[in-house]
Amino acid sequence: MQGSTISTEKAKGDLSTIRVVPNPYLAAESWEPRNTYSSGRGPREIHFINLPTDCTIRIFNVSGALVKKIEHSALAENGTEIWDVLSDEKFEISYGVYVYHVDAPGVGQKTGTFAIIK
């Protein structure tokens, strides 16, 4: 019996498929579950999809300040990381444009942008 294997060359090519969903993120997306909380809006989430098995996601504001660092480690079949849209200090982030950087050791890097709007 043989377990799953990961091709480094395929993984390098797959970095181009990394996406942020939804982009832009609206203050109230229709795909989010119905708010079952008695007050407030409920959970806010941004999904990073098609991630390599092991990588670090860093999110920066347009001034270059680090907002959030996420360590992603998952099975080869699960390339999704969910972010609660909170900074490392647990503050809600502002509306605007953000830059993400994905660093996958031995595989490569990917940089992209996403927006959070009202």
N, CA and C atoms as a LAMMPS dump frame, in Angstrom:
ITEM: TIMESTEP
0
ITEM: NUMBER OF ATOMS
354
ITEM: BOX BOUNDS ff ff ff
-5.0000000000000000e+02 5.0000000000000000e+02
-5.0000000000000000e+02 5.0000000000000000e+02
-5.0000000000000000e+02 5.0000000000000000e+02
ITEM: ATOMS id mol type element x y z
1 1 1 N 0.848 -1.166 0
2 1 2 C 0 0 0
3 1 3 C 0.9 1.237 0
4 2 1 N 0.54 2.213 -0.827
5 2 2 C 1.329 3.429 -0.927
6 2 3 C 0.455 4.633 -0.61
7 3 1 N 0.992 5.548 0.188
8 3 2 C 0.256 6.759 0.541
9 3 3 C 0.346 7.802 -0.548
10 4 1 N -0.236 8.939 -0.284
11 4 2 C -0.2 10.053 -1.228
12 4 3 C 1.22 10.56 -1.4
13 5 1 N 1.554 10.954 -2.612
14 5 2 C 2.848 11.57 -2.872
15 5 3 C 2.614 12.962 -3.445
16 6 1 N 3.605 13.815 -3.254
17 6 2 C 3.493 15.183 -3.734
18 6 3 C 4.634 15.457 -4.691
19 7 1 N 4.328 15.894 -5.89
20 7 2 C 5.328 16.259 -6.88
21 7 3 C 5.704 17.72 -6.674
22 8 1 N 6.983 17.973 -6.377
23 8 2 C 7.436 19.342 -6.157
24 8 3 C 7.25 20.19 -7.4
25 9 1 N 7.529 19.64 -8.574
26 9 2 C 7.366 20.4 -9.818
27 9 3 C 5.904 20.769 -10.05
28 10 1 N 5.004 19.825 -9.797
29 10 2 C 3.577 20.126 -9.946
30 10 3 C 3.16 21.184 -8.931
31 11 1 N 3.665 21.076 -7.705
32 11 2 C 3.317 22.047 -6.665
33 11 3 C 3.765 23.451 -7.055
34 12 1 N 4.952 23.58 -7.657
35 12 2 C 5.434 24.893 -8.097
36 12 3 C 4.492 25.493 -9.13
37 13 1 N 4.023 24.68 -10.057
38 13 2 C 3.079 25.157 -11.065
39 13 3 C 1.732 25.507 -10.469
40 14 1 N 1.355 24.8 -9.415
41 14 2 C 0.057 25.024 -8.789
42 14 3 C -0.006 26.323 -7.991
43 15 1 N 1.135 26.94 -7.686
44 15 2 C 1.118 28.199 -6.942
45 15 3 C 0.306 29.265 -7.669
46 16 1 N 0.28 29.196 -8.984
47 16 2 C -0.467 30.196 -9.759
48 16 3 C -1.977 30.055 -9.585
49 17 1 N -2.435 28.934 -9.019
50 17 2 C -3.873 28.728 -8.832
51 17 3 C -4.367 29.204 -7.467
52 18 1 N -3.469 29.675 -6.604
53 18 2 C -3.878 30.17 -5.284
54 18 3 C -4.808 31.364 -5.477
55 19 1 N -5.903 31.38 -4.738
56 19 2 C -6.892 32.453 -4.833
57 19 3 C -7.385 32.839 -3.441
58 20 1 N -7.916 34.066 -3.363
59 20 2 C -8.62 34.546 -2.175
60 20 3 C -10.086 34.636 -2.559
61 21 1 N -10.946 34.025 -1.753
62 21 2 C -12.376 33.973 -2.053
63 21 3 C -13.154 34.413 -0.82
64 22 1 N -14.057 35.36 -0.946
65 22 2 C -14.371 36.157 -2.123
66 22 3 C -13.382 37.316 -2.266
67 23 1 N -13.264 37.811 -3.447
68 23 2 C -12.407 38.961 -3.708
69 23 3 C -13.066 39.822 -4.775
70 24 1 N -13.62 40.972 -4.399
71 24 2 C -13.484 41.613 -3.094
72 24 3 C -14.423 40.992 -2.06
73 25 1 N -14.041 41.181 -0.806
74 25 2 C -14.868 40.731 0.301
75 25 3 C -15.82 41.869 0.648
76 26 1 N -17.111 41.602 0.583
77 26 2 C -18.119 42.604 0.932
78 26 3 C -18.507 42.448 2.39
79 27 1 N -18.952 43.52 2.998
80 27 2 C -19.298 43.506 4.419
81 27 3 C -20.367 42.468 4.747
82 28 1 N -21.215 42.11 3.805
83 28 2 C -22.244 41.094 4.028
84 28 3 C -22.38 40.258 2.762
85 29 1 N -21.627 39.196 2.657
86 29 2 C -21.666 38.325 1.481
87 29 3 C -22.865 37.381 1.563
88 30 1 N -23.526 37.17 0.454
89 30 2 C -24.712 36.315 0.438
90 30 3 C -24.38 34.85 0.679
91 31 1 N -23.135 34.419 0.389
92 31 2 C -22.793 33.009 0.561
93 31 3 C -22.49 32.65 2.009
94 32 1 N -22.321 33.652 2.885
95 32 2 C -22.05 33.337 4.281
96 32 3 C -23.301 32.741 4.919
97 33 1 N -23.113 31.845 5.883
98 33 2 C -24.275 31.249 6.538
99 33 3 C -25.159 32.322 7.181
100 34 1 N -26.446 32.004 7.293
101 34 2 C -27.37 32.933 7.936
102 34 3 C -26.886 33.225 9.343
103 35 1 N -26.999 34.468 9.748
104 35 2 C -26.536 34.881 11.067
105 35 3 C -27.462 34.308 12.132
106 36 1 N -26.944 33.395 12.937
107 36 2 C -27.741 32.787 14.004
108 36 3 C -27.45 33.442 15.349
109 37 1 N -26.655 34.494 15.34
110 37 2 C -26.318 35.193 16.578
111 37 3 C -27.426 36.176 16.928
112 38 1 N -27.61 36.423 18.227
113 38 2 C -28.67 37.33 18.646
114 38 3 C -28.328 38.784 18.342
115 39 1 N -27.053 39.08 18.19
116 39 2 C -26.649 40.43 17.806
117 39 3 C -25.38 40.347 16.974
118 40 1 N -25.107 41.385 16.235
119 40 2 C -23.907 41.385 15.414
120 40 3 C -24.122 40.661 14.104
121 41 1 N -23.092 40.601 13.344
122 41 2 C -23.202 40.063 11.993
123 41 3 C -22.877 38.578 11.889
124 42 1 N -22.198 38.036 12.869
125 42 2 C -21.8 36.636 12.783
126 42 3 C -20.382 36.514 12.262
127 43 1 N -19.964 35.312 11.94
128 43 2 C -18.566 35.113 11.532
129 43 3 C -18.25 35.774 10.196
130 44 1 N -17.062 36.345 10.118
131 44 2 C -16.55 36.91 8.868
132 44 3 C -15.388 36.029 8.448
133 45 1 N -15.357 35.636 7.193
134 45 2 C -14.32 34.709 6.735
135 45 3 C -13.856 35.034 5.331
136 46 1 N -12.555 34.892 5.134
137 46 2 C -11.959 34.908 3.808
138 46 3 C -11.253 33.573 3.654
139 47 1 N -11.402 32.947 2.491
140 47 2 C -10.796 31.647 2.237
141 47 3 C -9.619 31.796 1.276
142 48 1 N -8.485 31.245 1.663
143 48 2 C -7.348 31.099 0.757
144 48 3 C -7.448 29.68 0.214
145 49 1 N -7.562 29.534 -1.104
146 49 2 C -7.77 28.211 -1.688
147 49 3 C -6.603 27.812 -2.584
148 50 1 N -6.504 26.511 -2.831
149 50 2 C -5.462 25.91 -3.679
150 50 3 C -4.06 26.103 -3.106
151 51 1 N -3.96 26.071 -1.783
152 51 2 C -2.667 26.246 -1.116
153 51 3 C -1.849 24.966 -1.157
154 52 1 N -0.508 25.09 -1.139
155 52 2 C 0.337 23.905 -0.983
156 52 3 C 0.133 23.306 0.408
157 53 1 N 0.591 22.09 0.591
158 53 2 C 0.397 21.381 1.856
159 53 3 C 0.92 22.161 3.053
160 54 1 N 2.134 22.668 2.959
161 54 2 C 2.736 23.435 4.052
162 54 3 C 3.189 24.783 3.518
163 55 1 N 2.675 25.851 4.116
164 55 2 C 3.076 27.189 3.681
165 55 3 C 2.752 28.204 4.772
166 56 1 N 3.312 29.384 4.609
167 56 2 C 3.031 30.507 5.493
168 56 3 C 2.377 31.6 4.662
169 57 1 N 1.25 32.107 5.164
170 57 2 C 0.553 33.212 4.51
171 57 3 C 0.798 34.456 5.357
172 58 1 N 1.295 35.498 4.719
173 58 2 C 1.468 36.78 5.398
174 58 3 C 0.583 37.802 4.687
175 59 1 N -0.16 38.57 5.487
176 59 2 C -1.071 39.57 4.944
177 59 3 C -0.585 40.942 5.4
178 60 1 N -0.429 41.842 4.428
179 60 2 C 0.084 43.184 4.689
180 60 3 C -0.933 44.228 4.248
181 61 1 N -0.951 45.376 4.94
182 61 2 C -1.749 46.489 4.431
183 61 3 C -0.941 47.2 3.354
184 62 1 N -1.526 48.203 2.698
185 62 2 C -0.831 48.854 1.585
186 62 3 C 0.372 49.666 2.038
187 63 1 N 0.485 49.937 3.329
188 63 2 C 1.666 50.624 3.862
189 63 3 C 2.815 49.659 4.109
190 64 1 N 2.549 48.366 3.971
191 64 2 C 3.579 47.353 4.166
192 64 3 C 3.646 46.777 5.562
193 65 1 N 2.73 47.176 6.438
194 65 2 C 2.71 46.644 7.804
195 65 3 C 2.082 45.25 7.809
196 66 1 N 2.712 44.328 8.533
197 66 2 C 2.18 42.971 8.654
198 66 3 C 0.911 43.004 9.494
199 67 1 N -0.174 42.492 8.937
200 67 2 C -1.468 42.466 9.608
201 67 3 C -1.713 41.097 10.238
202 68 1 N -1.364 40.038 9.505
203 68 2 C -1.658 38.681 9.969
204 68 3 C -0.654 37.707 9.38
205 69 1 N -0.245 36.745 10.198
206 69 2 C 0.604 35.642 9.741
207 69 3 C -0.143 34.353 10.045
208 70 1 N -0.305 33.519 9.025
209 70 2 C -1.04 32.26 9.166
210 70 3 C -0.134 31.12 8.729
211 71 1 N 0.034 30.128 9.59
212 71 2 C 0.782 28.913 9.248
213 71 3 C -0.221 27.879 8.757
214 72 1 N -0.083 27.466 7.514
215 72 2 C -0.988 26.474 6.927
216 72 3 C -0.264 25.138 6.838
217 73 1 N -0.854 24.124 7.412
218 73 2 C -0.324 22.764 7.329
219 73 3 C -1.522 21.832 7.256
220 74 1 N -1.651 21.14 6.141
221 74 2 C -2.84 20.316 5.941
222 74 3 C -2.508 19.115 5.084
223 75 1 N -3.448 18.227 4.986
224 75 2 C -3.315 17.084 4.099
225 75 3 C -3.252 17.571 2.659
226 76 1 N -2.658 16.773 1.796
227 76 2 C -2.517 17.15 0.382
228 76 3 C -3.867 17.446 -0.262
229 77 1 N -4.923 16.825 0.241
230 77 2 C -6.241 16.995 -0.357
231 77 3 C -6.962 18.251 0.136
232 78 1 N -6.415 18.938 1.164
233 78 2 C -7.098 20.1 1.723
234 78 3 C -6.229 21.334 1.571
235 79 1 N -6.421 22.093 0.506
236 79 2 C -5.612 23.27 0.244
237 79 3 C -6.31 24.563 0.595
238 80 1 N -7.137 24.553 1.642
239 80 2 C -7.891 25.746 2.021
240 80 3 C -7.537 26.176 3.437
241 81 1 N -7.383 27.475 3.608
242 81 2 C -7.18 28.064 4.935
243 81 3 C -8.22 29.159 5.098
244 82 1 N -8.916 29.155 6.222
245 82 2 C -9.955 30.147 6.492
246 82 3 C -9.398 31.185 7.459
247 83 1 N -9.551 32.459 7.085
248 83 2 C -9.089 33.557 7.928
249 83 3 C -10.301 34.304 8.46
250 84 1 N -10.309 34.591 9.751
251 84 2 C -11.436 35.261 10.401
252 84 3 C -11.433 36.784 10.233
253 85 1 N -10.581 37.31 9.398
254 85 2 C -10.485 38.729 9.075
255 85 3 C -10.114 39.563 10.307
256 86 1 N -9.358 38.95 11.218
257 86 2 C -8.833 39.658 12.386
258 86 3 C -7.317 39.722 12.278
259 87 1 N -6.743 40.785 12.814
260 87 2 C -5.292 40.93 12.814
261 87 3 C -4.673 39.973 13.835
262 88 1 N -3.349 39.906 13.858
263 88 2 C -2.671 39.083 14.864
264 88 3 C -3.016 39.533 16.278
265 89 1 N -3.37 40.811 16.432
266 89 2 C -3.744 41.356 17.744
267 89 3 C -5.239 41.191 18.031
268 90 1 N -5.946 40.482 17.151
269 90 2 C -7.387 40.202 17.278
270 90 3 C -8.269 41.426 17.051
271 91 1 N -7.761 42.421 16.3
272 91 2 C -8.57 43.576 15.923
273 91 3 C -9.18 43.338 14.548
274 92 1 N -10.404 43.892 14.335
275 92 2 C -10.991 43.842 12.997
276 92 3 C -10.16 44.725 12.08
277 93 1 N -9.929 44.261 10.871
278 93 2 C -9.121 45.052 9.949
279 93 3 C -9.993 46.073 9.226
280 94 1 N -9.361 47.093 8.709
281 94 2 C -10.059 48.177 8.011
282 94 3 C -10.411 47.775 6.59
283 95 1 N -11.342 48.519 6.008
284 95 2 C -11.64 48.348 4.596
285 95 3 C -10.447 48.827 3.793
286 96 1 N -10.191 48.202 2.666
287 96 2 C -9.092 48.63 1.813
288 96 3 C -8.502 47.478 1.034
289 97 1 N -7.342 47.731 0.453
290 97 2 C -6.625 46.734 -0.338
291 97 3 C -5.524 46.13 0.526
292 98 1 N -5.357 44.824 0.418
293 98 2 C -4.338 44.092 1.171
294 98 3 C -3.505 43.25 0.215
295 99 1 N -2.269 43.017 0.611
296 99 2 C -1.344 42.191 -0.158
297 99 3 C -1.116 40.912 0.633
298 100 1 N -1.196 39.761 -0.045
299 100 2 C -0.862 38.502 0.626
300 100 3 C 0.377 37.906 -0.028
301 101 1 N 1.152 37.225 0.787
302 101 2 C 2.371 36.557 0.319
303 101 3 C 2.337 35.136 0.864
304 102 1 N 2.376 34.165 -0.026
305 102 2 C 2.399 32.752 0.361
306 102 3 C 3.807 32.237 0.123
307 103 1 N 4.417 31.686 1.171
308 103 2 C 5.767 31.133 1.084
309 103 3 C 5.685 29.645 1.406
310 104 1 N 5.994 28.814 0.414
311 104 2 C 5.977 27.359 0.577
312 104 3 C 7.415 26.857 0.451
313 105 1 N 8.065 26.516 1.565
314 105 2 C 9.466 26.081 1.525
315 105 3 C 9.678 24.926 0.547
316 106 1 N 10.673 25.078 -0.311
317 106 2 C 10.99 24.048 -1.288
318 106 3 C 10.094 24.048 -2.509
319 107 1 N 9.063 24.885 -2.49
320 107 2 C 8.114 24.934 -3.609
321 107 3 C 8.181 26.285 -4.31
322 108 1 N 8.032 27.361 -3.554
323 108 2 C 8.078 28.69 -4.15
324 108 3 C 7.249 29.691 -3.379
325 109 1 N 7.007 30.828 -4.019
326 109 2 C 6.269 31.922 -3.404
327 109 3 C 5.226 32.468 -4.371
328 110 1 N 4.187 33.055 -3.796
329 110 2 C 3.125 33.685 -4.598
330 110 3 C 2.681 34.94 -3.866
331 111 1 N 2.521 36.025 -4.602
332 111 2 C 2.037 37.279 -4.044
333 111 3 C 0.787 37.693 -4.806
334 112 1 N -0.18 38.232 -4.081
335 112 2 C -1.408 38.695 -4.709
336 112 3 C -2.066 39.769 -3.864
337 113 1 N -3.211 40.236 -4.31
338 113 2 C -3.947 41.269 -3.58
339 113 3 C -5.41 40.871 -3.437
340 114 1 N -6.05 41.467 -2.444
341 114 2 C -7.495 41.337 -2.291
342 114 3 C -8.011 42.612 -1.646
343 115 1 N -9.313 42.823 -1.745
344 115 2 C -9.922 44.039 -1.21
345 115 3 C -11.04 43.692 -0.246
346 116 1 N -11.207 44.559 0.749
347 116 2 C -12.326 44.47 1.68
348 116 3 C -13.092 45.777 1.533
349 117 1 N -14.368 45.669 1.14
350 117 2 C -15.172 46.864 0.878
351 117 3 C -16.485 46.802 1.64
352 118 1 N -17.11 47.979 1.789
353 118 2 C -18.422 48.058 2.45
354 118 3 C -19.494 47.603 1.506
